[in-house]
Amino acid sequence: MSAIDQGVVIVTGASAGIGEALARQLASRAKTLILVARRRDRLEALASQLTAAHRNLEVAICECDLVDGASRERMIADIETRHGPVDVLINNAGVGDMSLFELTEWKKLDMMIALNVTALTHLTHHFVRGMITRKRGGIVNISSGFGLVAMPGFSAYCASKHYVAALTEGLAMELRGTGVTVTQVCPGPVATEFVHHIGDNFMEQDAPSIIQISAEQCARSSIAAFDRSSVLTIPGFVAAFLTYWGAALPRWVRRLVFTLAVPILRKKQLAMQASKSST
Ligand SMILES: NC(=O)c1ccc[n+]([C@@H]2O[C@H](COP(=O)([O-])OP(=O)(O)OC[C@H]3O[C@@H](n4cnc5c(N)ncnc54)[C@H](OP(=O)(O)O)[C@@H]3O)[C@@H](O)[C@H]2O)c1
């Protein structure tokens, strides 16, 4: 039996996108779902839909800005007091940055690292210890294809997701034989609000539909990977093919090819910033 079944499951970033889809799909299996995000109204709406559809499910809402360390500490204490041991932690909350490194603001990078790296590490470090003691449980880290292949225009975001990839791989080795598993999910483009929160979008259009998957498909693949104790999954056939292919290329080939895009990206972003500052 998976730790999800009749378990206490935390989903961070449950107010939208992949996190919301995960919560909907886990609702028929978990005993308690703990939904974490900043937008309380969205969490409340989701919680009332889930409890109406699943009579035996308990849904708890944690309004928390995960960037803030003191808020995370309060949230952890509150969860443990109210719900006891946590069986599954899904670190899904994350933000992106699409920018040439020197053109992005430090404040934005600082916030992204605090969420994608520090909050994920803090929650994992806290909850994994109880799981190891109980010899039961698991963690799902929603990373990205950018956690496996670096790209210009996304350097800091890629770096934050490479951190998640390295942490998950190392942790998976350390956890072997403990009864606790860790899974990283490395999607390509997923149709969510993610890109709208990203700021300057020099791609100017959505990812091609052949590579983009839905939040529901991403959530389904993530849960299936966790159930079979996979350390790594890349949802979507096309994204998986391109990511494995990209990661298999020698680094110098990737560098040579991707570097060609840099002058175009820089020009586009400078033009975007100039037109913003003139309005
Ligand atoms: N969409 C893609 O193309 C894609 C591709 C690869 C990987 N991913 C990864 O998938 C994960 C989920 O992304 P998504 O596409 O579902 O994005 P999304 O639709 O923008 O949802 C992001 C979620 O994170 C929460 N969040 C953001 N900042 C937070 C904070 N400071 N504290 C607490 N919660 C916070 C948001 O809730 P509130 O705003 O209510 O706080 C929201 O629930 C991310 O880790 C992302 O890096 C996405």
The ligand as a Gaussian input file, in Angstrom:
#p B3LYP/6-31G(d) Opt

LIG

0 1
 N        3.991000      25.126000     -15.590000
 C        5.122000      24.690000     -16.124000
 O        5.363000      24.828000     -17.343000
 C        6.131000      23.970000     -15.240000
 C        7.132000      23.225000     -15.890000
 C        8.063000      22.563000     -15.115000
 C        8.010000      22.630000     -13.738000
 N        7.038000      23.372000     -13.123000
 C        7.035000      23.433000     -11.658000
 O        5.777000      23.013000     -11.180000
 C        5.521000      23.617000      -9.920000
 C        4.095000      24.146000      -9.906000
 O        3.971000      25.116000     -10.908000
 P        2.602000      25.440000     -11.676000
 O        2.894000      25.332000     -13.107000
 O        1.477000      24.692000     -11.083000
 O        2.527000      27.007000     -11.334000
 P        1.300000      27.938000     -10.831000
 O        0.045000      27.587000     -11.540000
 O        1.840000      29.328000     -10.938000
 O        1.161000      27.527000      -9.295000
 C        2.192000      27.814000      -8.377000
 C        1.715000      27.482000      -6.971000
 O        2.765000      27.828000      -6.050000
 C        2.206000      28.649000      -5.022000
 N        3.165000      29.608000      -4.510000
 C        3.870000      30.539000      -5.212000
 N        4.603000      31.285000      -4.372000
 C        4.351000      30.832000      -3.110000
 C        4.787000      31.209000      -1.818000
 N        5.660000      32.226000      -1.646000
 N        4.314000      30.534000      -0.748000
 C        3.426000      29.528000      -0.911000
 N        2.979000      29.104000      -2.106000
 C        3.439000      29.762000      -3.195000
 C        1.029000      29.372000      -5.697000
 O        0.065000      29.730000      -4.728000
 P       -0.203000      31.215000      -4.154000
 O        0.111000      32.177000      -5.250000
 O       -1.641000      31.163000      -3.770000
 O        0.702000      31.333000      -2.974000
 C        0.476000      28.263000      -6.585000
 O       -0.396000      27.451000      -5.851000
 C        6.606000      24.663000      -9.722000
 O        7.563000      24.179000      -8.808000
 C        7.230000      24.824000     -11.109000
 O        8.584000      25.190000     -11.039000
 C        6.092000      24.038000     -13.852000

